[in-house]
Amino acid sequence: MKNNMEKVRAHISFLMSNVSRPGIVLGLDGTIIEKNEAFCNTLRIDKLRNIREFLDESAIELWVSFSKRAYVAEQTLFDMLPIQLVLNETYTVKMHLTYFEEPRLVVALLDIPKTYDRVSEMTYLNVFRKSKDFEVIVDHNGIICDVNEMHAEFFNEPRDYFIGKTADMLFNFFSDFHEDTFTFIDTLITHGFAEKVRCFERSPGDMRYYHTTAFHDKETNVYVVRMMDRTDKVKLEQQLDHSGSLSAIGQIAASIAHEIRNPMTTLKGFVQLLKISASTDSTKYLSVIDEELARMESILSEMLLLSKPSLNKKTTFSLGVLVADMVQIVHPKALMDGITITQKENRLKDTMITGDADKIKQVLLNLLKNALEAMAPGGILTVSVKADTSGKITLGITDTGKGMDESQVKQVFMPFYTTKADGTGLGLPFVLKVIEEHGGTIAVESGIDKGTSFIVTLPSAITQDQRIDSTEKKVLTP
């Protein structure tokens, strides 16, 4: 008897452990004694106490008939009840009943595959629609059947723009569309999976990097394309690569500085001695040598700037005051070159930042000097410093010079890249390094014959509650 009871309970436990079929254990009065996980997940009714609470009237009558037969039975009984369930929609499902006479319990298992198909279908559809990635369904003919809700976020296009078109139109968005696109497609067809990081200009100056994956679902014979925005990651990697190159330059400069400067000092000394007794023609050549030695010294000094530790002296100071001071320094050159400097007035106490004032001075001198050198007589240099309510200080330096094309803008912070015949290509890399050390950013806006703007953003040292009132005023004119 005891062994039979244990076997029955083990069998009930086995039936209830079926994760794919909703099941309950009942007393003959309809009281729910136990519910399995599938039942709870499907019906989502936690407070059910009796089977009558979710059966329709006809099913209740059938249940009563079954329970009466079970009450007097002395053996295991089986039956099947057709019942109506309301889950998103109304379904007619089968409820299989098994009565065990020993513990006088009934196990009811619901056979509702349609519900599962529907729940599964809705779940996957919601995952597809609400995904933070841009997802595309492509049929076996290469036609786009559906796209999720991220179409506008990723490409600024409505849903109808994609539906019904061939999948290769997706690649036309990317500026780096070339031969390896066909390799991507061939790999997808051959191996059922392919991936590639693509660059897309979402709006002028807003470059986005999308990690594109595609796979073939053999069961449905469709292709699923997913694009994940990896812009932050790619830009961080680029920044780390750039920082690494600056660091390498600094390390090289520091290691060779002593070896270079010693012979340079010797050469400069002999040049000075030779000048004393040299003829007029010889003095001319010696002056050229002297100038080139001075240029070598300047290049070496700029390289050494990149090797110096960051933020040696940390103080709080007004960026507005510092900018005004540096404008005064370059004012004589502007006068000689016939250039007007236009500066915006600010409440100086609102432009406080924390950092190394000496390094920020060098940054300003680099940017102002570059702007002046880019302009012909009659040019205008505009300088502004403003604070906003988000706790940022923005410095703008704009010239009306010849400007740069897109390719030049992309390379402007690369070490040794320069558009000037006598430039070293190390000034702007130093500027970028210092700004980033201060927790800021620097951006460039330029166009051929449209001038150039450098926009530097630094964290404010004070909390801003109101926007700065600024008025444009010519403070320095030639």
N, C-alpha and C positions, 0 to 999 in steps of 0.2 A: 504493500500500500504506500509506504513512505517513498520507495523507489519510483513508483508510478507518479506520485505527486511531483517529485523532483524532475522527472522527465517531462511532465506536462509544463511545469513552470519554465524549464529550459527551452521548450518549444515555443512557448509564448514569448519569451525573451528574444528568441531568434527572429520570430515574426516581427516584433516591434523594432528590431535593430535595422530593418530594411530602410535605408536612407532615402530610397527613391519613391516609396509608397507611404502616403499619410496613413497612420494607424492609431487606434485607441483601444484600451482595455476597459470593458464595461461590466457593471453588475447587471443582473437580470431586470432591475428596475430602471435601467438606462443611465445610472450614475457613472460618470467618467472617472475611472480610477487612475489611468495613466495615459499620456499622450507622447508619441514619439516626435522627434525633431521635425520630420517632414510634415507632420500634421500641423504643428505650430507655425511653421514657415509658410505653409500653403493657405490655411484658413485665417491666420493672423488674428485669432480670437482667443485671448489669454484667459478670459473669465468663464469659459464654457464649463458648466457643471454637469449637464445632462444631455444625452444624445438628442432629446426632443427639441433642444434649443436651436438646432440648425437643420432639422428635417422638415420637409413640407408635410401637409396633412396626410396625403396618400402614403408617404413613406412611413409616417408614424403608425398608421394602421398596420402596415406590413411588419414593422418592428414589434408591435404589441403581439401580433399573431406568432411571430418567431419566438419571442420571449416566453409566451404561454406554453408552446411546444417544448421549449428547452426546460421549463420549470418541472415538467413531469418526465422528461427523458432520462434515461439511464445510460446514455452513450453520447459520443461526440456527434454534434449536428453541424451541417453546412447549409448555407443559403446565400442568395444574392439579392440585394435590394436595389432597384433603380431609384436614385434620388436626384432632386434638383439642388444644385449649389450655385450661389451667386458670388462669383469672384471677378472682378472686372466685367464679366458677362455671365449670363445664366447658362449652366452646363447640366446635361443629364449624364450622371456618372454611375458606375457600378460600385456598390459597397458589399464586399465579401465578408460574410459573418461565419465565424467558427466558434461553436460552443463546446467548452470543456466541462464535463459533468463533475469531475473531481473537485476542482476549486470553485465550480459554479461561476465561471467567468466567460465572457464573450470577447473575442478579438475581432475588431472590425477594420478591414483594410480597404482604402479607397483607391479604385483604379481610374485615375483621371489623367491620362497622358496628354490630353488636349490642353489641360490647364498648365501642365509643365511646359509644353511647347510654347504656349502663349506667354507664360511668365518669362521663360528663357528668351523668347523673341523680344519682348518688351525690354528686358534687362540689357540685352546686347544693343538694341536700338538706342536706348538712353545713353549707354556708354559711348556709342558712336556719336550721337548728337552733342553731348555735353563735354566731350573730350577737349582738353586745353590745346591739343595738337590739331593741325589741319589734316582731315582724313578724307580720302576719296575712294569710291568703289568704282572699279572699271570692269566691264564685262569681257568675255573671251574674245570679242571682236575689237577690243581696244577703245570702246565707247564709254564715256563717263556716265554712270547711272545715278550717282548720288554724291553729295559732299555734305560735310557737317557744318555746324554753325560758325566755324572759325574762318570761313572764306573771306569775309570782309576784314577781319583782324589781320590776316596774313597778306592779302593781296588787294584790298580795297575794291573788291568786285562783288556784285550780287550773285546769288545762287544760280540764277538762270544763265549767267555768263558761262558756266561750266557744263551744265547738264546737256547731254546729247553731242558733245564735241569729242574729238579724238584725244586720247590721253597725252599725246606728244605736245599738245598746247600748254601743258603744265610747265614744260621745260623752257618754253619761249619767254617765261617771266624772268629768267635768270640771265644776267649779263655775261656769265661765263659759259654760255651754251656753246659747246664745241664737240669735237669728235668723240670724247669720252662719254657723251650722252648716249651714243649708239652702243658703246661698250656696256653701259649701265643696262640698257634695254636687252641686249644680247645675254648678259649675265642673268637677268631676271627670267628670261624665257628658258635658258639652259638649266639653271640651278634652282629656280623658283624663289630666289631672294637676291636683292641688290640694295646697296646703300651708298650715299654720297652727300657731302656737305656742299650746299649751293649758296651763292651770294645773290641777294635781291635788294634793289634800291626801292624801298617802300614809298619814299618821298624824297625830294632833292636833299641829299646829304644824310639821309637816314638809311644806312646800309644794314640789312638784316642777313643773318646766316642761318639757313634752314638745313637741319640734318634730315635728309630724305631717305626713307626706307620703303621698299615695296616687296610684297610677297604674293605668291600664287596660292590660293586656297583650292586644292584639288577637289574637295567635296562639292563645293558650289561652282567651281570653275570660274571664279572671279579673281581679280587682282585688287589688293588693298594697298593704297599708297598713303603713307603717313609722313607729315612734315613737322618736325619739332624745332621750335625756335631756340637756337643755341648761340644767339648773338652775344650774350654776356660772357659765356664761356670762351668763345673764339676771341673776343676782344681782350679778355683777361690773358689768354695765352699769347696774343700779340704783344700785349703790354709787358708780359714777363720776358718774352723774347727780346723786346726792345730794351728793357731794363738790363737784361743780360749782356747785350752788346755794349751798352754804355758802361757797365761794370767792367767788361773785358777791356774796353778802351782805357778806362781809368787805371786798371791794374798794369796794363802794358806801359802806359805813360809813367806811372810811378816807378816801375822797375828800370826804365831806360833813361829817365830824366837825368840822373847823375852822370851816366855814361855820355849823354849827348851834351850836357851843359859844360862839362870840363873842356872838351876840345873846342866848343864854341867860344868859351872865354879866352882860350889861347889864340884862336883865330882873330877875335876882335882886338886883342892886344897887339898882335903883329900888324893888323891893318892900320891901327892908330900910329904905330912906329913908322910904317912905310909912308904914310901920308906926310910925315914931317920932311922927308927928303925926296918925295916923288915929284915928277914933272907934272905939268898941267894935265896932259893926256892921261898919265898914270893915275893921277888923283881922281879923275872922272871914273875910271874903272874900279878903283878902290872904294869909291862911294857906292857904286852898284853892289859890290860885295858886302859892304857895311849894311846896306838896306836889306839885302837878302838874309843876312845873319839876324837882323832885327825881326824880320818876318818869321824866321824859324823859331826865334824866342817867343814870339806871340802865339804861334801854333802850339808850342809846347806848354805854354801857360794855360791856354784854353783846354788842352787835354788834361792837365793836372787838376783843373777845376772839377772834372768829372770823377776824379779819384778821391776827392775830399769827403770825409764823413758827413752825413746829413744832419742838419739842425744842431750845429754846435752851440749856438747862442740863441736861446728861446726867450723872446720878450713879447710884450703886447704893444702894438703901435698902430698909428692911423695910416692905412694904405693911401688915403686921400692926401695926407700931408707929404708922404714919401713920393707920390706921383708928382705933386706940385714942385717938390724940390728937384726931381730928375728932369722935369720939363724946363726948369730954369737953367739946368746944366747944358741941355742940348739947344737952348734958345739961340745962342750965338751962331751955331752952325746953320740953324734954320734961317736966320737973318741973312747970312752970307749966301745961302742957296736960294733965297727968294721964296721961302715956304712959310705959309701961315699956320700957326698952331692954334686950334680952337679947343678950349677946355670947358667942361661942364662943372658948375659949382655945386657942392654938396655940403651937407652938415657934416663936418669932418669927424665929429665924435661918433657918428654912426658907422664909420668905415674902419673900425678897429679890428685887427686880426692878430693872431699869435704866430710867431715864427722867428726866422733869422732875418733881420732887417737888411743886413749886408748882402745876403744872397738875393733877396727880393730887389734890392737896388740894381744888382747885376742883371737880373731878369728884365727890369724896366729899361735899363740902358741898352740891352740887346735889342729889345722890341722897338724902342724909339729910334735907335740908330738904323735899324733895318728899314723902318718906315721912311725915314728921311732920305736914305740912299736909293729908295725905289721910285722917288718922285723927281720930276723936272721942275725948274722954276715956275712958280704959280700954283704949285700943288698945295693941298690942304691936309694937315694932320689933325685928326680929331681924337681927343682923349677924354674918357669919361670913367667915373667911378660911382657906383650906386649900390645901395643895399636894398634887399627885399625882405618880405615878412617871413620867408622860409629860413632865414639865418644865413644867407649867402651874400658875399660881396662880389660884384662883377666889375671887372676892369675891361674896358674896350679901347683898343688902339686901331684906328682906321686911317689908311692913306688913300690918296687918289692916283696912285702910281699905275704902272703897266699891268699889274696883276699877274696871276698864275693860272695855268690850265689845270684840269682835273688831275692829270698825272703828276704834275709838280706839287700840287697840294697834298697828295697821298704820300709823297716822299719827303716832305719838308722837315720832318723831325728825324729823318734817318741820318746817322753819323756820316760825315764827310760829303753829304749831298749839298751842293750849293749852285745857285744860278749866277753868282758873281765871279768875275774873273779872278779877283784877289781874295775870295772867301775861303774859309777853312772848312765850312760845313759842320762846325761844332757848336756854334752859338745857340741855335734852336734846340738841339739835343740837351744842352745844359739847361735851357729854359724849361723844357718839359720835365727834366729830372727834378728841378727845384720845386716846380709847381706841384708835382705828384708827392714829393716829400712833405709838402705843407697840406696835404689832403685835398688838393684842388684839381681842377681840370682846365685844359686849354683846347680851344677849337679854332679852326681857320675857315674863313669864308673869302673866296676870291674868284675872279673871272678875268679873262684877258681884256685889258683896257677898262676894267671896272674897279680897279683898286683891290686892296686886301684888308681884311679885318681880323685881328687876333682878339678872341674873347676869353679872358681868364676868369675863372670862378674859384673863390676861396671861402672857407668857412669863417663866419663872423665870430668875433670874440665876445659879442654881446647879443642879447635877445632883441629882435626887432618886432615892434608892434605896429609901426606905421611905415608906409613907403616914404622914401626920401623925395622931397620936393627939389627938383633940379631945374635950372633954367640955362639955356645955352647962351654963352657969352664969349665974345672974342677977347681973350685976355692978353694974347701976345700976337702982334702983327709985324710984318717986316717993315 
